[in-house]
Amino acid sequence: MRASPNPHSPLPAPSVAAPRWAVWLATGLGVGYLPVMPGTYGSALGVLLYFALAALARTTEHPAWVLGAGTVAIVAVSFWVVAIALRGFREHDPQVIVLDEVAGQMVALFPLPLEAPATISYWMSVAAGFLFFRALDAIKPFPIWKLERLAGFWGVMADDVAAGLVAAALLAVTLRFGLGF
């Protein structure tokens, strides 16, 4: 007797519809397959990617521009990769695809100051940005929840990028007015 396919799994490999590299990237290098809360693992991966990009940006003459351009590039590439990877899944928005959380989390952390992460207040700000994004991604207030209904990769990515933008605004206000940090 043959077991029924897991709806979260990509189509049987090799799939012309979804190359393995695209599925591997869209699942956050495989972290999307970890049990329980794959979106949180994707967000944590986004924090790590933000730190790597910020460290690289700090070595340049125009760190804010490098960080901004790098974040925009990662978001744009994420749209493209998710579009390709979705061809190999049977669901509209598979939980194992976490590249949308990676991109949204990077957007959420953009307001952080470009300093080395050495102080308690910096780490509290990182935690606030992480929690703002995770809460908005889970709750999906209006109009974020409407974006999730867009067709295909637009629906997968747009709600998380929007949640990242709102979380970034909340983090910027928190940092500007020093609400406890």
N, C-alpha and C positions, 0 to 999 in steps of 0.2 A: 504494500500500500504506500502510495506516494504522499508525503506531507504537503499540506497547502503552503504556498509561498508566503513569506513574511512581507506584509505590505510596506514595511520600512526599508526593505532591502532593495538594492538596485536590481535591475533585470539581470538574468544570468550573463556572466561574462564569457567571451568578449562581446560587448554590446556596441554596435556601430552607433546606436542612438546616444550613448553616454560613455565617452572614453573614461578609463579608470582614473587618469590623472585629474579629470574634472570632478569625479565623485570624491576622490581623495581630498582635493582642496575644498570642495563644498562641504564636506563633513568635518572640516577643521583638522585636517591631517589624521582623521579617524576619531577625534574626540567626541564627535556626534554619536558614535556607537557605544559610548560609555553608558552604563545603566543609570537611570534616574537623573532628571534635570539636565539633558544635553545642552539646552540653551545657556545654562549657567556655566558649563564648561566652555562653551563657545565664547561667552563674555570674558571669562578668565583668559582665554587665549587672546582675545582682543586687547586686554590690559597688557599682556606680555608684548604683543606686537607694537602697541603704542609706546611702551618703554624703549623698545629697540629703535623705533623710528625717532623718538625724542632724543635718545643718546646720539644717534647719527646726526640729527639736526643741530645739536649743540656744538658739533665740531665744525660747523660751517659758518660763513660770514653772515648769513641771513637765516637764522634758525627757525623763526616763525614761518617764513615763506616755505622753507623746506618741509617743515612739519605739515603745514596746510596743504601743499601740493602733494605730499606723500599720502596724506589721509584721503584726499580727493581721488588720487590714482587708485588706492586700495579699494575704495568704495566702487569706483567705476569698473575695475577688474572683477570685483565680487559680483556685480550685476551680470557680467559676461559669463563668468564661471558657473554661476547658479543657473543661468539660462541653458547652458550646455548640459550640466549635470541633471537637471530636472527631466530631461528626455529619458533617463534611465530609471525613473521612479514611477510607481503607479498612482501615488497620491499627489494632490495639488501642492501641499506644503509639508513635506516629510520632516518629522522632528529631528532626524539625523543630520539634516542640512543645517549647519550652524554658522556658515560663513556670513549669513545675514546678521547674526549676533556679533560676530567679530567686527564687522564694518560699523554697525550701530554703536558698539562700545567705544570704538576708536573715535567716532564723532563726538560721543558724550564726554570724552576726556580731553578734547581739544582745548578747552579754556584753562587747563592746568598751566601754571607758570613753567617756563622752560628752565628749570633749575634741576640740579642733581637731586634725586629723591633721598634727602638726608634728614629731614625734620619730621617730627610727629605730625605737625599740621599738614605737611605735604601728603603723608600717608592717610590722614583722615580725609583729605580732599579726594584722594584716589578712591577711598572706600565710599565716600558720598557719591561720586560720579558713577561708581559701579552700582550702588544701590538705587540711585535715581533711574538709571537705565533699566535695571532688572525689574523694578516696580512698574515703570511705564510699559515695558515690553510685556509683562504679565497682565496688567490691568487693561491696557490698550484703551485709554480714554478717547473720546471724540476729538478730533477726526482721525486719530491713528487707526482705530478699528476699521474704518471705511477703506483705508489703503490696503488692508489685508485681503479685501475682496477683489482687488484688481486681478486680472487674468495672468496666469503663468508666473514667470520670474518677477514681474513687477509687484505682484501681491506678496511674494515671499520676501522681497528685499525692502520695498517702500515703507512698510509699517515699522521695520526696525531702524531704518535710517531716520524716519520721522521721530521715533522714540529717542534716538540718539540726539537729534537736534533739540528736542524739548529738554532732555536731560542736560545737554550742554548749556542751555539757557539757565536752567535751575542751578547748575554748578557755578556758572559765571556770576549769578546774583549772590549765591552763597559766598563765593570768594571775594566779591566786591564789597559786600557789607559785613564780611567777617562773622557770619552767623555761627559762632562757636569754634571757628578754626583759626 
